[in-house]
Amino acid sequence: MARVGVFTCFCGANIADFIDVPQVVEATKKIKGVKVSAEYKYMCSDPGQQMIRDAIIQNRLTSVVVAACSPRMHEKTFRKALSDAGLNPYMLEVANIREHSSWVHQKDKKAATEKASDLIRMAVAKSIANEQLHEISVPVTKRALVIGGGIAGIQAALDIADARIPVTLIERSPSIGGRMAQLDETFPTLDCSQCILTPKMVDVASHPYIELIPYSEVIELDGYVGNYKAKIRKKASYVNFSTCTGCGACTQKCPVKVSNEFNMGIDKRKAIYTPFPQAVPNKPVIDAEHCTMLLKGKCGICAKVCEKGSIDFKMVDEVIEREVGAVVVATGYDLWDPKPYEEYGVGRYKDIITSLEFERMVSASGPTNGLPLRPSDGKVPKNVVFIKCIGSRDEAKGIEYCSKICCMYTAKHAILLHHKVHDSHAYIFYMDIRAAGKGYEEFVKRAQVETAATYLRGRVSKIYKKGDKLIVRGEDAQLGQVVEVVADLVVLATAVIPYKENPPLARLLGISYDKYGYMSEAHPKLRPVETAKAGIFLAGCTQAPKDIPDTVAQASACAAKVCGLFSGDTMKKDPMISTINTENCTGCQNCVTVCPYQAIVTEEIPLGHGSKEMRIVAKINEGVCQGCGSCVAICRSMSINLAGFTDPQIINEIVSI
């Protein structure tokens, strides 16, 4: 006989302000099968959980309903409370009366209260039909795959490897380092970026538990948490890294020059090149799109001057397979192309550059030996205008979010300009200043005081040329007037956008992404580095724009999650997965087609008892199934059941209202 306990939460004011909780509790007492109906201000707190545990023991409850917030928040918390009291944790139902009632019916308390009562009645009816379930154990492959070799991927790989867990780190470029390698100094401490990054890069290359595969990309990921199989395409470098000494003779003699993407196209590089002097690995690769030998079968000078014979024009892409238990995605970010700002003359005026171009100029290892120069005539600029929020927070350009780092790196650029060109002056047009970080507000004030930069609150409406100068017209909201600034150089703080390959990579990995292309976390507060797919974690700007401290912190959080996942030889998995009744299965394979996790395969079984003839039926891989229910919905023969959501349970819910 059913003995159900219902525990309704006030959720502070989130529920109690819009739902008459005492009325709901009284109504719940009248539901058949309910033996306990209680309320508490914060049911997820320790006293609230103790109330549930005590009620289970004292009233010999057979199932529990918690009427509170989304099960995504605290379902595991309440399951543990049931388990502690000796009740199977899957005899729990969560009635979401916050998101599904109080939050969406704030203007009609009576209706919200009635709906909350209905939701609880449904949950009680379902709980009566619940069955005891038990977690599934799956083996764990103790190796991690880290996708992306920027500071996020480097930190995650090092932290995992320091726990003596093998890591495969792949990077799409010939060298690790990412965007941070392009920076000169970092805010708010003005540390040399290379000084704090390159030791970590060297640590990655020399770590006994890290396998570094540069110039590569993931092309396939199959399997499930603890047991993934990754296929990695290692692009042909046309250089044998095992014999190459990195002497640079090939690069010096190569006659082909192309735009240098590491320096934002400010200078040229050769067709055989290392991305930057501190690259790891410090071995050259051949750019197949520009190499004369690969395109036309002529030249081959690099091979002639290589004393070790390391050049191999017959090298082809290689597909490498690795079995891993977890994946950390750290693909970094791109920068928005400001060409849509036609009123600024972007593309027409050479002396309008982006912040990263300015960064490469002032870098000690940059193409202009650390001096900002006007692209038009190579002269050192005196008056420099910095314009923030180029693309960011601009609905007309399709980017509604804040890029987070622009206010800070613009302040840094004002300081670097003052250090490099002592008699220069910076003008900074801004909407507002967002400096939310340790030492950030002080850093902005330092830029204002130390450099005497002129901060102008307002948008720039137009930039036009007058002689060899640029006239920047904008508004000064504080003075309430239009201003015009004569500039030698204009620097645009362009928006941070997701890496362009994020959406196809997310689809390949089986995880979701938002409308901008950032990969989506499982929960923004409680599971910020996890994805909805178990065993896949997000670090750095893969998820959203971040500064270096936040990126490193998130990368270390991913590493901690991976280490926790690998703490045992097996791991427990939620039992709410699909099962197939093979006697009824017709082998139509509709479920195979619809399964988003590739968790269903086919197998042959005897046609009947003692029969030698075989028939095809579907088979569920318990480790892969995520319990989404797509197969249940499409099965015409009704041969599939989803544990926790069986037909009797659902029918009970419907009948109850």
C-alpha positions as CSV (number, residue, x, y, z in Angstrom):
1,M,0.0,0.0,0.0
2,A,1.3,3.4,-1.0
3,R,2.5,5.7,1.8
4,V,3.6,9.0,0.2
5,G,5.3,11.9,1.9
6,V,4.9,15.4,0.2
7,F,7.3,18.2,1.3
8,T,6.6,21.6,-0.1
9,C,9.3,24.3,-0.1
10,F,8.8,28.1,0.3
11,C,12.1,28.6,-1.6
12,G,12.5,31.7,0.4
13,A,10.2,34.1,-1.4
14,N,10.6,32.5,-4.9
15,I,7.6,30.3,-4.3
16,A,5.8,31.7,-1.2
17,D,5.3,35.2,-2.7
18,F,3.2,33.8,-5.6
19,I,1.8,30.5,-4.3
20,D,-0.3,30.1,-1.1
21,V,1.9,27.3,0.3
22,P,-0.2,26.5,3.4
23,Q,-3.3,26.1,1.1
24,V,-1.3,23.8,-1.1
25,V,-0.2,21.7,1.9
26,E,-3.8,21.3,3.1
27,A,-5.0,20.3,-0.4
28,T,-2.2,17.8,-0.6
29,K,-3.2,16.1,2.6
30,K,-6.5,15.0,0.9
31,I,-4.7,13.2,-2.0
32,K,-5.2,9.4,-1.7
33,G,-2.0,7.7,-0.5
34,V,-0.5,10.8,1.1
35,K,0.5,10.1,4.7
36,V,2.6,13.2,5.4
37,S,2.3,16.7,4.0
38,A,4.7,19.2,5.4
39,E,6.3,22.6,4.5
40,Y,9.6,24.3,5.1
41,K,11.2,27.6,4.1
42,Y,14.3,25.9,2.5
43,M,13.7,22.3,1.9
44,C,17.1,21.8,0.3
45,S,18.8,22.9,3.6
46,D,20.1,20.5,6.2
47,P,17.0,20.9,8.4
48,G,14.8,20.4,5.4
49,Q,16.5,17.3,4.4
50,Q,16.5,16.0,8.0
51,M,12.7,16.6,8.0
52,I,12.4,14.3,5.0
53,R,14.7,11.6,6.5
54,D,12.8,11.6,9.8
55,A,9.4,11.4,8.1
56,I,10.5,8.4,6.0
57,I,11.6,6.5,9.0
58,Q,8.8,7.4,11.4
59,N,5.9,7.0,8.8
60,R,7.4,4.1,6.8
61,L,7.0,6.1,3.6
62,T,7.2,4.2,0.3
63,S,7.8,7.2,-1.9
64,V,8.5,10.9,-1.6
65,V,7.4,14.0,-3.5
66,V,9.4,17.3,-3.1
67,A,7.5,20.3,-4.4
68,A,10.2,22.9,-5.0
69,C,12.4,24.1,-7.8
70,S,13.6,22.4,-10.9
71,P,14.9,18.9,-10.5
72,R,18.0,20.1,-12.4
73,M,18.9,22.0,-9.2
74,H,18.5,19.6,-6.3
75,E,17.2,16.2,-7.5
76,K,20.5,14.5,-6.5
77,T,20.4,16.2,-3.1
78,F,16.9,14.8,-2.3
79,R,17.8,11.4,-3.7
80,K,20.7,11.2,-1.2
81,A,18.3,12.2,1.6
82,L,16.1,9.2,0.7
83,S,19.1,6.9,0.5
84,D,20.3,8.0,3.9
85,A,16.9,7.1,5.3
86,G,17.0,3.6,3.8
87,L,14.6,4.3,0.9
88,N,15.5,3.7,-2.7
89,P,16.6,7.1,-4.1
90,Y,14.5,6.6,-7.3
91,M,11.3,6.5,-5.3
92,L,11.6,10.3,-5.4
93,E,9.5,12.7,-7.6
94,V,10.2,16.4,-7.8
95,A,7.2,18.7,-8.6
96,N,8.6,21.8,-10.1
97,I,6.3,24.4,-8.7
98,R,8.8,27.3,-9.0
99,E,9.7,27.4,-12.7
100,H,6.5,25.8,-13.8
101,S,4.1,27.8,-11.6
102,S,5.3,30.7,-9.3
103,W,7.8,32.2,-11.8
104,V,5.4,32.1,-14.8
105,H,2.2,33.1,-13.0
106,Q,3.3,35.9,-10.7
107,K,0.3,38.1,-11.5
108,D,-2.3,35.4,-10.6
109,K,-1.7,33.9,-7.2
110,K,-4.9,31.9,-7.2
111,A,-4.2,30.3,-10.5
112,A,-0.6,29.6,-9.5
113,T,-1.7,28.0,-6.3
114,E,-4.2,25.7,-8.1
115,K,-1.6,24.8,-10.7
116,A,1.0,23.9,-8.0
117,S,-1.6,21.6,-6.4
118,D,-2.2,19.9,-9.7
119,L,1.6,19.4,-10.3
120,I,1.9,17.9,-6.8
121,R,-1.1,15.6,-7.5
122,M,0.5,14.4,-10.7
123,A,3.8,13.8,-8.9
124,V,2.1,11.8,-6.2
125,A,0.3,9.6,-8.7
126,K,3.5,9.0,-10.6
127,S,5.4,8.2,-7.4
128,I,2.9,5.5,-6.5
129,A,3.8,3.7,-9.7
130,N,7.5,4.2,-9.3
131,E,9.8,1.2,-9.2
132,Q,13.1,0.7,-7.4
133,L,16.0,1.4,-9.7
134,H,19.7,0.8,-9.1
135,E,22.7,2.6,-10.5
136,I,24.6,1.0,-13.4
137,S,28.4,0.5,-13.1
138,V,30.5,1.1,-16.2
139,P,34.3,0.7,-16.6
140,V,36.5,3.8,-16.9
141,T,39.4,4.4,-19.4
142,K,41.7,6.6,-17.4
143,R,43.0,8.9,-20.1
144,A,41.7,12.5,-20.9
145,L,41.5,14.2,-24.2
146,V,42.0,18.0,-24.2
147,I,41.0,19.8,-27.3
148,G,42.8,23.1,-27.7
149,G,46.3,24.2,-26.7
150,G,45.7,27.8,-25.5
151,I,46.1,28.7,-21.8
152,A,42.9,26.9,-20.9
153,G,43.9,23.6,-22.6
154,I,47.5,23.9,-21.2
155,Q,46.3,24.4,-17.6
156,A,43.7,21.6,-17.8
157,A,46.3,19.2,-19.3
158,L,49.0,20.0,-16.7
159,D,46.6,19.7,-13.8
160,I,45.3,16.3,-15.0
161,A,48.8,15.1,-15.8
162,D,50.1,16.2,-12.4
163,A,47.6,13.7,-10.9
164,R,49.4,11.0,-13.0
165,I,46.5,10.6,-15.4
166,P,47.6,10.4,-19.0
167,V,46.5,13.2,-21.2
168,T,46.3,13.6,-25.0
169,L,46.4,17.3,-25.9
170,I,45.6,18.3,-29.4
171,E,46.0,21.7,-31.0
172,R,44.8,22.8,-34.5
173,S,47.9,25.1,-34.9
174,P,51.5,24.0,-35.3
175,S,52.2,25.3,-31.8
176,I,50.4,25.5,-28.5
177,G,50.0,28.9,-26.8
178,G,46.7,30.2,-28.3
179,R,45.8,33.8,-28.2
180,M,47.8,34.4,-25.0
181,A,51.0,33.9,-27.0
182,Q,50.1,36.9,-29.1
183,L,49.9,39.2,-26.1
184,D,52.6,41.5,-24.9
185,E,51.7,42.1,-21.3
186,T,48.7,41.1,-19.2
187,F,46.4,43.1,-17.0
188,P,46.2,44.1,-14.2
189,T,49.8,43.3,-13.2
190,L,51.4,43.9,-16.6
191,D,53.3,40.6,-16.5
192,C,55.1,39.7,-19.7
193,S,52.7,37.3,-21.3
194,Q,55.5,35.1,-22.8
195,C,57.2,35.0,-19.4
196,I,54.3,33.4,-17.7
197,L,53.0,31.3,-20.6
198,T,56.1,29.8,-22.2
199,P,57.3,27.9,-19.1
200,K,53.9,26.2,-19.0
201,M,54.2,25.4,-22.7
202,V,57.6,23.8,-22.1
203,D,56.1,21.9,-19.2
204,V,53.5,20.4,-21.5
205,A,56.1,19.3,-24.0
206,S,58.2,17.6,-21.4
207,H,55.6,16.2,-19.1
208,P,55.7,12.3,-19.0
209,Y,51.9,12.1,-18.7
210,I,51.1,14.4,-21.6
211,E,51.0,13.3,-25.3
212,L,51.1,16.5,-27.4
213,I,49.7,16.3,-30.9
214,P,50.0,19.7,-32.6
215,Y,48.5,20.5,-36.1
216,S,45.6,18.2,-35.5
217,E,41.8,18.1,-35.0
218,V,39.1,15.7,-33.7
219,I,37.1,14.2,-36.5
220,E,35.0,11.7,-34.6
221,L,34.0,10.9,-31.1
222,D,32.1,7.7,-30.3
223,G,31.2,6.0,-27.0
224,Y,30.1,7.3,-23.6
225,V,31.4,8.7,-20.4
226,G,34.4,6.7,-19.3
227,N,34.7,5.0,-22.6
228,Y,35.0,7.4,-25.5
229,K,36.9,6.6,-28.7
230,A,38.3,9.6,-30.5
231,K,39.6,9.8,-34.0
232,I,42.2,12.6,-34.5
233,R,43.4,13.8,-37.9
234,K,47.0,14.9,-37.7
235,K,47.6,17.2,-40.6
236,A,50.7,16.6,-42.7
237,S,53.5,19.0,-41.7
238,Y,55.8,17.7,-44.4
239,V,58.6,17.9,-41.8
240,N,59.8,14.9,-39.8
241,F,59.7,16.2,-36.2
242,S,61.7,13.2,-34.9
243,T,64.8,14.2,-36.9
244,C,64.2,18.0,-37.3
245,T,66.5,20.1,-35.0
246,G,64.6,23.3,-35.6
247,C,67.7,25.0,-36.9
248,G,65.7,27.4,-39.2
249,A,67.9,27.0,-42.3
250,C,64.8,25.9,-44.3
251,T,62.8,29.0,-43.2
252,Q,65.7,31.3,-44.1
253,K,66.1,30.0,-47.6
254,C,62.4,29.6,-48.5
255,P,61.6,32.2,-51.3
256,V,57.8,32.2,-50.7
257,K,56.4,35.0,-48.5
258,V,52.8,35.1,-47.3
259,S,50.8,37.1,-44.8
260,N,51.7,36.3,-41.2
261,E,48.5,35.4,-39.3
262,F,50.3,35.3,-35.9
263,N,51.2,39.0,-36.4
264,M,47.7,39.8,-37.8
265,G,49.0,40.3,-41.3
266,I,51.3,43.2,-40.3
267,D,54.4,41.4,-41.8
268,K,55.2,38.3,-43.9
269,R,56.2,34.8,-43.0
270,K,57.7,32.0,-45.2
271,A,55.8,29.0,-46.7
272,I,57.8,26.8,-44.3
273,Y,57.6,28.4,-40.8
274,T,57.3,28.2,-37.1
275,P,54.4,30.4,-35.8
276,F,56.5,32.5,-33.4
277,P,60.1,32.2,-31.9
278,Q,58.9,30.6,-28.6
279,A,56.7,28.0,-30.3
280,V,56.2,24.5,-28.8
281,P,57.1,22.3,-30.5
282,N,59.7,24.6,-32.1
283,K,59.7,22.8,-35.4
284,P,58.6,24.2,-38.7
285,V,55.7,23.1,-40.9
286,I,55.0,23.6,-44.5
287,D,51.9,25.6,-45.5
288,A,50.5,23.4,-48.3
289,E,48.4,26.2,-49.7
290,H,51.4,28.4,-50.5
291,C,54.3,25.9,-51.0
292,T,55.5,26.1,-54.6
293,M,56.8,22.5,-54.5
294,L,53.4,21.1,-53.3
295,L,51.4,23.3,-55.7
296,K,53.6,23.1,-58.9
297,G,56.2,20.4,-58.2
298,K,59.0,23.0,-58.4
299,C,61.4,24.6,-55.9
300,G,62.2,22.2,-53.0
301,I,64.9,24.5,-51.7
302,C,64.0,23.7,-48.1
303,A,64.7,20.0,-48.7
304,K,68.1,20.9,-50.3
305,V,69.3,22.9,-47.4
306,C,68.1,20.6,-44.7
307,E,71.1,18.7,-43.4
308,K,69.0,16.1,-41.5
309,G,66.8,15.3,-44.5
310,S,63.7,16.1,-42.5
311,I,61.6,17.5,-45.3
312,D,59.1,14.9,-46.7
313,F,56.9,16.2,-49.5
314,K,55.1,12.8,-49.7
315,M,53.8,13.1,-46.1
316,V,50.0,12.7,-45.9
317,D,47.4,13.4,-43.2
318,E,47.3,10.7,-40.5
319,V,44.3,9.5,-38.5
320,I,45.1,8.6,-34.9
321,E,42.7,6.8,-32.6
322,R,42.7,7.2,-28.8
323,E,40.5,5.7,-26.1
324,V,39.7,8.2,-23.5
325,G,37.4,8.5,-20.5
326,A,36.8,12.3,-20.5
327,V,37.1,15.2,-22.8
328,V,38.0,18.9,-22.0
329,V,37.0,21.3,-24.7
330,A,39.2,24.5,-24.7
331,T,38.9,25.8,-28.3
332,G,39.4,29.5,-27.4
333,Y,38.0,32.4,-29.3
334,D,38.1,34.5,-32.5
335,L,37.8,38.2,-32.9
336,W,34.9,39.9,-34.7
337,D,35.7,41.5,-38.1
338,P,34.8,45.2,-37.8
339,K,34.1,45.7,-41.5
340,P,30.4,46.2,-41.0
341,Y,31.3,49.5,-39.3
342,E,31.4,51.3,-42.7
343,E,30.9,54.7,-41.0
344,Y,34.3,54.2,-39.4
345,G,36.0,53.6,-42.8
346,V,37.2,50.2,-41.8
347,G,39.1,48.7,-44.7
348,R,39.4,52.1,-46.4
349,Y,41.7,53.8,-44.0
350,K,45.0,52.0,-43.3
351,D,45.4,53.7,-39.9
352,I,42.4,52.1,-38.4
353,I,43.5,48.9,-36.8
354,T,42.2,46.3,-34.3
355,S,43.3,46.0,-30.7
356,L,45.1,42.7,-31.4
357,E,47.1,44.4,-34.3
358,F,48.1,47.1,-31.8
359,E,49.0,44.4,-29.3
360,R,51.4,42.7,-31.8
361,M,53.0,46.1,-32.6
362,V,53.8,46.9,-29.0
363,S,55.0,43.4,-28.3
364,A,58.8,43.1,-27.8
365,S,58.8,40.1,-30.2
366,G,56.3,41.8,-32.6
367,P,56.8,42.9,-36.2
368,T,57.7,46.5,-35.4
369,N,60.1,45.8,-32.5
370,G,57.7,47.0,-29.9
371,L,56.7,50.4,-31.4
372,P,53.2,51.2,-32.5
373,L,53.5,52.5,-36.1
374,R,51.0,53.9,-38.5
375,P,50.4,51.3,-41.3
376,S,50.1,54.1,-43.9
377,D,53.5,55.7,-43.5
378,G,55.4,53.8,-40.7
379,K,55.5,56.9,-38.5
380,V,55.1,56.7,-34.7
381,P,51.6,58.1,-33.8
382,K,51.2,60.8,-31.1
383,N,47.4,61.0,-30.8
384,V,45.7,57.6,-30.6
385,V,42.0,57.1,-30.3
386,F,40.8,53.8,-28.8
387,I,37.1,52.9,-29.4
388,K,35.5,50.3,-27.2
389,C,32.5,48.0,-27.8
390,I,33.1,47.4,-31.5
391,G,30.5,44.8,-32.1
392,S,30.0,44.0,-28.4
393,R,26.6,45.0,-26.9
394,D,25.4,46.0,-30.4
395,E,22.1,44.4,-31.3
396,A,22.3,45.8,-34.8
397,K,25.5,43.8,-35.4
398,G,24.0,40.7,-33.8
399,I,26.2,40.6,-30.7
400,E,24.2,41.5,-27.6
401,Y,26.7,40.3,-25.0
402,C,29.6,42.1,-23.3
403,S,33.1,40.8,-24.4
404,K,34.2,41.3,-20.8
405,I,37.9,41.9,-21.5
406,C,37.8,45.0,-23.7
407,C,37.6,47.7,-21.0
408,M,40.7,46.2,-19.3
409,Y,42.9,45.6,-22.4
410,T,42.1,49.1,-23.7
411,A,43.3,50.5,-20.3
412,K,46.4,48.3,-20.7
413,H,46.9,49.7,-24.3
414,A,46.7,53.3,-23.0
415,I,49.5,52.4,-20.5
416,L,51.6,50.6,-23.0
417,L,51.3,53.5,-25.5
418,H,52.5,55.9,-22.8
419,H,55.4,53.6,-22.0
420,K,56.4,53.2,-25.7
421,V,55.7,56.8,-26.9
422,H,56.2,59.1,-23.9
423,D,54.8,62.2,-25.6
424,S,51.7,60.5,-26.9
425,H,48.1,61.0,-25.8
426,A,45.3,58.4,-25.7
427,Y,41.6,59.2,-26.2
428,I,39.2,56.5,-25.2
429,F,35.5,56.4,-26.3
430,Y,33.5,54.1,-24.1
431,M,29.9,53.3,-23.3
432,D,30.7,52.5,-19.7
433,I,33.5,50.8,-17.8
434,R,33.2,47.2,-16.7
435,A,36.2,46.3,-14.4
436,A,34.9,43.4,-12.3
437,G,38.0,41.6,-11.1
438,K,40.7,41.7,-8.5
439,G,42.7,44.8,-9.0
440,Y,40.8,45.8,-12.1
441,E,39.2,49.0,-11.0
442,E,42.5,50.1,-9.6
443,F,44.1,49.3,-12.9
444,V,41.7,51.4,-14.9
445,K,42.3,54.3,-12.5
446,R,46.0,53.8,-13.0
447,A,45.5,54.2,-16.7
448,Q,43.6,57.4,-16.2
449,V,46.1,58.9,-13.8
450,E,49.4,57.6,-15.1
451,T,48.8,58.3,-18.8
452,A,46.4,61.2,-18.4
453,A,44.2,59.5,-21.0
454,T,41.1,61.3,-22.0
455,Y,38.0,59.1,-21.4
456,L,35.0,60.2,-23.5
457,R,31.7,58.6,-22.6
458,G,29.8,58.2,-25.8
459,R,29.6,56.5,-29.2
460,V,31.7,57.4,-32.2
461,S,29.4,58.3,-35.1
462,K,31.9,58.7,-37.9
463,I,35.6,58.6,-38.8
464,Y,36.9,60.4,-41.9
465,K,40.2,61.4,-43.3
466,K,41.6,64.9,-43.5
467,G,45.1,65.1,-44.9
468,D,47.2,62.4,-43.3
469,K,45.0,62.5,-40.1
470,L,41.9,60.8,-39.1
471,I,39.0,62.9,-37.7
472,V,37.0,60.9,-35.1
473,R,33.6,62.4,-34.5
474,G,31.6,61.3,-31.5
475,E,29.7,62.4,-28.4
476,D,30.8,63.3,-25.0
477,A,27.7,62.4,-22.9
478,Q,29.1,64.0,-19.8
479,L,29.4,67.4,-21.5
480,G,26.4,66.8,-23.7
481,Q,28.1,67.8,-26.9
482,V,29.6,66.5,-30.1
483,V,33.4,66.3,-30.1
484,E,36.0,65.8,-32.9
485,V,39.4,64.3,-32.2
486,V,42.3,64.6,-34.6
487,A,44.0,61.2,-34.5
488,D,47.2,59.6,-36.0
489,L,45.9,56.1,-35.3
490,V,42.5,54.6,-34.4
491,V,42.4,51.3,-32.5
492,L,39.1,49.3,-32.4
493,A,38.4,47.0,-29.4
494,T,36.6,44.4,-31.4
495,A,34.2,41.8,-29.9
496,V,35.2,38.4,-28.7
497,I,33.3,35.8,-30.6
498,P,33.4,31.9,-30.4
499,Y,35.9,30.0,-32.4
500,K,34.4,29.5,-35.9
501,E,34.5,25.7,-35.7
502,N,32.6,25.5,-32.4
503,P,29.2,24.6,-33.8
504,P,30.4,21.7,-36.0
505,L,32.7,20.5,-33.2
506,A,29.8,20.7,-30.7
507,R,27.6,18.6,-33.1
508,L,30.5,16.1,-33.4
509,L,30.8,15.8,-29.7
510,G,27.0,15.7,-29.2
511,I,26.7,18.8,-27.0
512,S,24.7,21.9,-27.4
513,Y,25.7,25.5,-28.2
514,D,23.9,28.9,-28.0
515,K,22.9,31.2,-30.8
516,Y,26.3,32.8,-30.9
517,G,28.2,29.6,-31.1
518,Y,29.4,29.3,-27.5
519,M,29.1,25.8,-26.1
520,S,26.5,25.4,-23.4
521,E,27.2,24.3,-19.8
522,A,24.8,21.9,-18.0
523,H,23.9,24.6,-15.4
524,P,25.2,28.2,-15.3
525,K,25.6,28.2,-11.5
526,L,25.9,24.6,-10.2
527,R,27.5,22.9,-13.1
528,P,29.4,25.7,-15.0
529,V,32.2,23.5,-16.5
530,E,30.1,20.4,-17.3
531,T,27.9,19.8,-20.3
532,A,24.7,17.9,-20.7
533,K,26.8,15.0,-22.0
534,A,28.5,13.2,-19.2
535,G,32.3,13.3,-19.3
536,I,32.6,16.3,-21.6
537,F,33.8,19.6,-19.9
538,L,34.2,23.2,-21.0
539,A,37.1,25.5,-20.2
540,G,37.8,29.1,-21.1
541,C,36.3,31.1,-24.0
542,T,34.7,27.9,-25.4
543,Q,31.8,28.7,-23.1
544,A,31.8,32.5,-23.0
545,P,34.3,35.5,-23.1
546,K,36.7,35.3,-20.2
547,D,39.9,36.9,-18.9
548,I,43.0,34.9,-18.2
549,P,42.4,34.4,-14.4
550,D,38.9,33.1,-15.0
551,T,40.0,30.9,-17.8
552,V,42.8,29.3,-15.7
553,A,40.4,28.8,-12.8
554,Q,37.8,27.1,-15.1
555,A,40.5,24.9,-16.7
556,S,41.6,23.7,-13.2
557,A,37.9,23.1,-12.4
558,C,37.7,20.9,-15.4
559,A,40.8,19.0,-14.4
560,A,39.3,18.5,-10.9
561,K,36.1,17.1,-12.5
562,V,38.2,14.7,-14.6
563,C,40.2,13.5,-11.7
564,G,37.0,12.9,-9.7
565,L,35.6,10.9,-12.6
566,F,38.8,8.8,-12.7
567,S,38.9,8.2,-9.0
568,G,37.7,4.7,-9.3
569,D,38.0,1.9,-11.8
570,T,34.3,2.0,-12.5
571,M,31.7,4.7,-12.3
572,K,28.0,4.8,-11.4
573,K,25.5,5.8,-14.0
574,D,21.9,6.9,-13.7
575,P,19.6,3.9,-14.3
576,M,16.9,6.0,-16.0
577,I,17.6,4.6,-19.4
578,S,15.7,2.7,-22.1
579,T,15.1,-1.0,-22.3
580,I,13.9,-3.1,-25.2
581,N,11.4,-5.9,-25.2
582,T,13.0,-8.1,-27.9
583,E,9.9,-10.3,-28.1
584,N,7.9,-7.4,-29.5
585,C,10.6,-5.7,-31.4
586,T,10.0,-5.8,-35.2
587,G,13.6,-4.7,-36.2
588,C,12.3,-1.6,-38.0
589,Q,15.4,0.4,-36.8
590,N,13.5,3.7,-36.4
591,C,15.0,3.9,-32.9
592,V,18.5,3.5,-34.3
593,T,17.9,6.4,-36.7
594,V,16.4,8.8,-34.1
595,C,18.8,8.2,-31.2
596,P,20.9,11.4,-30.8
597,Y,23.6,9.5,-28.8
598,Q,24.1,6.5,-31.1
599,A,23.2,4.3,-28.1
600,I,21.1,1.8,-30.1
601,V,22.5,-0.9,-32.4
602,T,21.0,-4.0,-33.9
603,E,21.7,-7.6,-33.2
604,E,20.5,-11.0,-34.5
605,I,18.6,-13.4,-32.3
606,P,16.8,-16.7,-33.0
607,L,13.4,-16.3,-34.6
608,G,11.9,-18.6,-32.0
609,H,12.7,-21.1,-29.4
610,G,14.9,-23.8,-31.0
611,S,14.8,-22.1,-34.4
612,K,17.9,-21.7,-36.5
613,E,16.5,-18.8,-38.4
614,M,17.5,-15.3,-37.1
615,R,15.8,-12.0,-36.9
616,I,17.1,-8.5,-36.3
617,V,16.2,-6.6,-33.1
618,A,17.4,-3.4,-31.5
619,K,19.8,-3.4,-28.6
620,I,20.5,-0.6,-26.1
621,N,24.1,0.3,-25.0
622,E,23.5,1.0,-21.3
623,G,26.7,3.1,-21.0
624,V,25.8,5.4,-23.9
625,C,22.0,5.8,-23.3
626,Q,21.1,9.2,-21.7
627,G,17.4,8.5,-21.1
628,C,16.1,11.2,-23.5
629,G,13.2,9.0,-24.6
630,S,13.3,9.7,-28.3
631,C,13.3,5.9,-29.0
632,V,10.2,5.4,-26.9
633,A,8.3,8.1,-28.8
634,I,9.1,6.7,-32.2
635,C,8.7,2.9,-31.5
636,R,5.6,1.8,-33.4
637,S,5.5,-1.6,-31.7
638,M,5.7,-0.1,-28.2
639,S,8.7,-2.3,-27.5
640,I,10.8,0.3,-25.6
641,N,10.3,1.5,-22.1
642,L,12.2,4.3,-20.4
643,A,12.9,3.5,-16.7
644,G,11.3,6.2,-14.5
645,F,8.9,7.2,-17.3
646,T,7.0,4.0,-18.0
647,D,3.5,3.9,-19.5
648,P,1.8,3.2,-16.1
649,Q,3.6,6.1,-14.5
650,I,2.7,8.5,-17.2
651,I,-0.9,7.3,-17.3
652,N,-1.2,7.7,-13.6
653,E,-0.2,11.3,-13.9
654,I,-2.7,12.0,-16.6
655,V,-5.6,10.3,-14.8
656,S,-4.8,12.2,-11.6
657,I,-5.8,15.5,-13.2
